[in-house]
Amino acid sequence: MTNDNSFDTKEFCLRNISRILLLLVLFTGCVRQEPAPVAGTTELSGRLEAALAMKDGTAKHNTLVKLAENAAQAGDGEVVLNAIAAVDTGTARDNTCAICSLVLAKHGKTSEATAVAKKIENETQRNNTLTQIATGGNN
């Protein structure tokens, strides 16, 4: 008789534990979690606004290049494009475009990466960068 009572208690506990676990799984599956905001998007936009307001010159150029690189690391293609658009054309701009586009591609932002790569004026560098994006870096 003691053995049957012990079995009934274990069965009762297992059933209740199973029910509780089922309810927990159902409840957590139904809880809507908001997607995490892209890290630093607001900060990057504010930094872009400040950089664009700077007086033209080397400091502004260097600030925009650094900002474009930071935005690429954060996966923010829009800020990259806006920062690069304000950088003087030339080798430094092309290099920044190439670096940023490859970083964006590594973050899975291939459309944004392609848009940035298309801004490269040097045809050879542009084609090489686009090839790396298109092949996933397996060149």
C-alpha positions in Angstrom: 0.0 0.0 0.0 2.8 2.4 0.7 4.4 1.6 -2.6 1.1 2.5 -4.5 0.8 5.7 -2.6 4.3 6.7 -3.5 3.7 5.9 -7.1 0.5 8.0 -7.1 2.4 10.9 -5.6 5.2 10.7 -8.1 2.7 10.5 -11.0 0.7 13.5 -9.6 3.9 15.5 -9.3 5.1 14.6 -12.8 1.7 15.5 -14.3 1.6 18.9 -12.6 5.2 19.6 -13.5 4.4 18.8 -17.1 1.4 21.1 -17.1 3.4 23.9 -15.5 6.2 23.5 -18.1 3.7 23.4 -20.9 2.1 26.6 -19.6 5.5 28.3 -19.3 6.4 27.3 -22.9 3.1 28.5 -24.2 3.3 31.8 -22.3 6.9 32.6 -23.2 6.1 31.7 -26.8 3.2 34.2 -26.8 5.1 37.1 -25.3 6.0 39.6 -28.0 9.5 40.8 -27.7 10.3 44.1 -29.4 13.3 43.8 -31.7 16.4 45.5 -30.3 17.1 48.8 -31.9 20.1 48.9 -34.1 23.0 49.9 -31.9 23.9 53.5 -32.0 21.6 54.5 -34.9 20.4 57.7 -33.1 23.9 58.4 -31.9 25.3 58.0 -35.4 22.6 60.3 -36.9 23.4 62.9 -34.4 27.2 62.6 -35.0 26.5 62.9 -38.8 24.5 66.1 -38.2 27.3 67.5 -36.2 30.0 66.5 -38.7 28.0 68.0 -41.6 27.7 71.3 -39.7 31.5 71.6 -39.4 33.5 74.1 -41.4 35.0 72.5 -44.5 38.5 71.3 -44.2 40.8 68.4 -43.1 39.1 68.1 -39.7 35.6 67.7 -41.3 37.0 65.2 -43.9 38.7 63.1 -41.2 35.6 63.2 -39.0 33.3 62.1 -41.8 35.7 59.2 -42.8 35.8 58.0 -39.2 32.0 58.3 -38.9 31.5 56.3 -42.1 33.7 53.6 -40.7 31.8 53.6 -37.3 28.5 53.5 -39.1 29.6 50.5 -41.2 30.6 48.7 -38.1 27.1 49.4 -36.7 25.5 48.2 -39.9 24.0 51.6 -40.7 24.3 52.0 -44.5 22.3 55.2 -44.6 24.7 57.0 -42.4 27.7 55.6 -44.3 26.2 56.9 -47.6 25.4 60.3 -46.2 28.9 60.7 -44.6 30.7 59.5 -47.8 28.6 61.9 -49.9 30.1 64.8 -47.9 33.7 63.6 -48.2 35.9 65.1 -51.0 36.4 62.8 -53.9 39.7 61.1 -54.4 41.7 58.1 -53.2 40.8 58.5 -49.5 37.1 58.6 -50.4 37.4 55.5 -52.6 39.3 53.7 -49.9 36.7 54.6 -47.3 33.9 53.4 -49.6 35.7 50.1 -50.2 36.4 49.5 -46.5 32.8 50.5 -45.4 31.1 48.4 -48.1 33.0 45.3 -47.2 32.3 45.8 -43.5 28.6 46.3 -44.3 28.7 43.1 -46.4 30.2 41.2 -43.5 27.2 42.3 -41.4 24.8 40.9 -44.0 23.9 44.3 -45.4 24.8 43.5 -49.0 22.3 46.0 -50.6 23.8 48.8 -48.6 27.3 47.5 -49.2 26.6 47.5 -53.0 25.3 51.1 -52.9 28.4 52.3 -51.1 30.7 50.4 -53.4 29.0 52.0 -56.4 30.3 55.3 -55.1 33.9 54.3 -55.7 35.2 56.3 -58.7 38.3 54.1 -59.5 36.8 51.5 -61.8 39.3 48.8 -60.9 38.8 49.3 -57.2 35.0 49.5 -57.6 34.9 46.2 -59.6 37.1 44.4 -57.1 35.0 45.6 -54.2 31.7 44.6 -56.0 33.2 41.2 -56.8 34.1 40.7 -53.1 30.5 41.6 -52.1 29.0 39.4 -54.8 31.1 36.4 -53.9 30.8 36.8 -50.2 34.5 37.6 -49.9 35.5 34.3 -51.5 37.5 35.8 -54.3 
